[in-house]
Amino acid sequence: MNYVGIHKKGEFTLSDLITLIKSRPDFHRAGAIATFVGVVRGTTLDGENVEGLELEAYEEQANNVLGEICEDLKTREGVVDVQIHHFVGKFKVGEDLVYVVVTGGHRQNVFGVLQEAVERYKSEAPVYKKEHTITETGAKESYWVSEREAQKRRKK
Protein backbone atom coordinates (compact mmCIF):
# COMPACT_ATOMS: atom_id res chain seq x y z
CA MET A 1 0.00 0.00 0.00
CA ASN A 2 1.22 3.46 -0.86
CA TYR A 3 1.73 5.75 2.11
CA VAL A 4 0.32 8.66 0.13
CA GLY A 5 -1.47 9.28 -3.13
CA ILE A 6 -4.46 8.81 -5.37
CA HIS A 7 -6.76 5.81 -4.99
CA LYS A 8 -9.90 4.67 -6.76
CA LYS A 9 -13.06 5.03 -4.69
CA GLY A 10 -13.49 2.06 -2.37
CA GLU A 11 -9.88 0.83 -2.51
CA PHE A 12 -8.97 2.15 0.92
CA THR A 13 -10.89 2.90 4.14
CA LEU A 14 -10.25 5.04 7.19
CA SER A 15 -9.84 1.83 9.17
CA ASP A 16 -7.18 0.68 6.66
CA LEU A 17 -5.40 4.01 7.13
CA ILE A 18 -5.29 3.76 10.93
CA THR A 19 -3.99 0.18 10.67
CA LEU A 20 -1.35 1.34 8.18
CA ILE A 21 -0.28 4.26 10.37
CA LYS A 22 0.07 2.06 13.44
CA SER A 23 2.14 -0.51 11.51
CA ARG A 24 4.84 2.02 10.58
CA PRO A 25 8.21 1.25 12.24
CA ASP A 26 8.45 4.72 13.82
CA PHE A 27 4.87 4.78 15.19
CA HIS A 28 6.22 4.09 18.69
CA ARG A 29 7.31 7.78 18.75
CA ALA A 30 3.71 8.97 18.32
CA GLY A 31 1.44 10.12 21.09
CA ALA A 32 -1.21 11.68 18.85
CA ILE A 33 -3.00 10.92 15.61
CA ALA A 34 -4.95 13.75 13.97
CA THR A 35 -7.20 12.96 11.01
CA PHE A 36 -9.18 14.95 8.49
CA VAL A 37 -11.87 13.25 6.41
CA GLY A 38 -13.20 15.28 3.49
CA VAL A 39 -16.70 14.25 2.43
CA VAL A 40 -19.15 15.27 -0.29
CA ARG A 41 -21.21 18.19 0.98
CA GLY A 42 -24.92 18.25 0.07
CA THR A 43 -24.95 21.89 -1.02
CA THR A 44 -22.65 24.14 -3.01
CA LEU A 45 -21.23 27.34 -1.58
CA ASP A 46 -24.01 29.10 -3.54
CA GLY A 47 -26.70 27.00 -1.83
CA GLU A 48 -27.54 24.67 -4.72
CA ASN A 49 -28.31 21.04 -3.89
CA VAL A 50 -25.55 18.62 -4.83
CA GLU A 51 -26.48 15.22 -6.29
CA GLY A 52 -22.89 14.02 -6.40
CA LEU A 53 -19.33 14.64 -7.49
CA GLU A 54 -16.87 13.20 -9.96
CA LEU A 55 -13.20 13.49 -9.14
CA GLU A 56 -10.37 13.01 -11.58
CA ALA A 57 -6.65 13.52 -11.16
CA TYR A 58 -3.51 13.80 -13.20
CA GLU A 59 -2.47 10.77 -11.17
CA GLU A 60 1.30 10.68 -11.62
CA GLN A 61 1.68 14.39 -10.92
CA ALA A 62 -0.84 14.28 -8.06
CA ASN A 63 1.06 11.42 -6.42
CA ASN A 64 4.28 13.42 -6.72
CA VAL A 65 2.74 16.59 -5.29
CA LEU A 66 1.03 14.78 -2.41
CA GLY A 67 4.29 12.97 -1.65
CA GLU A 68 6.25 16.23 -1.64
CA ILE A 69 3.74 17.88 0.71
CA CYS A 70 3.96 14.94 3.12
CA GLU A 71 7.76 14.80 3.03
CA ASP A 72 7.98 18.55 3.65
CA LEU A 73 5.57 18.46 6.59
CA LYS A 74 7.30 15.44 8.16
CA THR A 75 10.29 17.69 8.84
CA ARG A 76 8.28 19.76 11.33
CA GLU A 77 9.21 19.47 14.98
CA GLY A 78 7.54 16.55 16.74
CA VAL A 79 5.89 15.18 13.57
CA VAL A 80 6.29 11.43 13.04
CA ASP A 81 4.27 10.88 9.85
CA VAL A 82 2.03 12.70 7.36
CA GLN A 83 -0.18 10.92 4.83
CA ILE A 84 -2.67 12.19 2.26
CA HIS A 85 -4.92 9.70 0.46
CA HIS A 86 -7.26 11.25 -2.15
CA PHE A 87 -9.93 9.31 -4.00
CA VAL A 88 -11.11 9.55 -7.60
CA GLY A 89 -14.35 8.31 -9.12
CA LYS A 90 -18.06 9.08 -8.73
CA PHE A 91 -19.32 9.99 -5.25
CA LYS A 92 -22.66 10.55 -3.55
CA VAL A 93 -23.35 13.09 -0.81
CA GLY A 94 -21.70 12.03 2.43
CA GLU A 95 -19.09 9.74 0.88
CA ASP A 96 -15.40 10.08 1.76
CA LEU A 97 -13.19 11.96 -0.73
CA VAL A 98 -9.88 12.35 1.09
CA TYR A 99 -8.06 11.25 4.24
CA VAL A 100 -5.27 13.31 5.74
CA VAL A 101 -3.45 12.04 8.83
CA VAL A 102 -0.65 13.46 10.91
CA THR A 103 1.02 11.59 13.75
CA GLY A 104 3.25 13.31 16.23
CA GLY A 105 4.80 13.08 19.64
CA HIS A 106 2.15 15.31 21.22
CA ARG A 107 -1.20 16.84 20.25
CA GLN A 108 0.45 20.26 19.93
CA ASN A 109 2.60 18.87 17.10
CA VAL A 110 -0.25 17.66 14.90
CA PHE A 111 -3.14 20.12 14.56
CA GLY A 112 -1.39 22.97 12.74
CA VAL A 113 0.37 20.53 10.42
CA LEU A 114 -2.93 18.79 9.67
CA GLN A 115 -4.54 22.09 8.67
CA GLU A 116 -1.56 23.02 6.50
CA ALA A 117 -1.64 19.61 4.80
CA VAL A 118 -5.32 20.09 3.94
CA GLU A 119 -4.82 23.62 2.60
CA ARG A 120 -1.81 22.56 0.54
CA TYR A 121 -3.35 19.49 -1.11
CA LYS A 122 -6.40 21.58 -2.06
CA SER A 123 -4.28 24.27 -3.72
CA GLU A 124 -1.33 22.24 -5.07
CA ALA A 125 -2.51 18.79 -6.18
CA PRO A 126 -3.93 18.37 -9.70
CA VAL A 127 -7.26 16.86 -8.59
CA TYR A 128 -10.35 18.06 -10.44
CA LYS A 129 -13.93 18.12 -9.13
CA LYS A 130 -17.10 18.05 -11.23
CA GLU A 131 -20.27 18.91 -9.31
CA HIS A 132 -23.66 17.56 -10.29
CA THR A 133 -26.30 19.92 -8.89
CA ILE A 134 -30.01 20.64 -8.93
CA THR A 135 -30.92 24.33 -9.21
CA GLU A 136 -33.79 26.04 -7.38
CA THR A 137 -35.95 25.51 -10.49
CA GLY A 138 -35.20 21.76 -10.48
CA ALA A 139 -32.83 21.85 -13.45
CA LYS A 140 -29.84 19.51 -13.32
CA GLU A 141 -26.43 21.02 -14.03
CA SER A 142 -22.90 19.66 -14.11
CA TYR A 143 -19.72 21.69 -14.14
CA TRP A 144 -16.05 21.47 -13.31
CA VAL A 145 -15.60 23.50 -10.14
CA SER A 146 -12.35 25.12 -11.26
CA GLU A 147 -14.07 26.42 -14.43
CA ARG A 148 -17.03 27.85 -12.51
CA GLU A 149 -14.72 29.57 -10.01
CA ALA A 150 -12.75 31.10 -12.90
CA GLN A 151 -16.00 32.38 -14.47
CA LYS A 152 -17.02 34.01 -11.18
CA ARG A 153 -13.63 35.71 -10.86
CA ARG A 154 -13.93 37.08 -14.42
CA LYS A 155 -17.40 38.53 -13.66
CA LYS A 156 -16.13 40.53 -10.66
C-alpha positions, 0 to 999 in steps of 0.5 A: 500500500502506498503511504500517500497518493491517489486511490480509486473510490473504495480501494482504501478505508479510514480503518485501513489508514489507521492500521497502516499508520500504526504498523509504521516502524516509527509509530512508537514515537507517536502520542497523537494521531490527527485525522481529516476526512473530506466528504461530499457536501450536500450543497454548493457554496451558492446553496444549490443542492448537490447530487454528487461529485466526480473526481479526476486527477492527473495521477502521476503528478498528483502522487508526486505533489502529495508525496512532496507535501507529506515529506515537507511536513514530516520535517516539522518538529515533533511530527512522526508521519504525514499521509494524504490519500485522495480518492477519484471516481463518482461519489454521492453526498456524504461519501469520503473523498480524502483522508489526511493524517498526521502523527506526532509526539504530542497533540500540539505537534499535529493540529497545525500541520494537519490544517496546513496539509489540507490547505496545501493538497487543495491548492497544489494537487492536480485533482479536479472536481465536477459537481452535479447539482439541482438548481432552485428551479429543479434543473440539473447542471454539471460543471467542473468547479475550477471552471465555474470559479474562474468564471465568477472571478472574471465577472467581478 
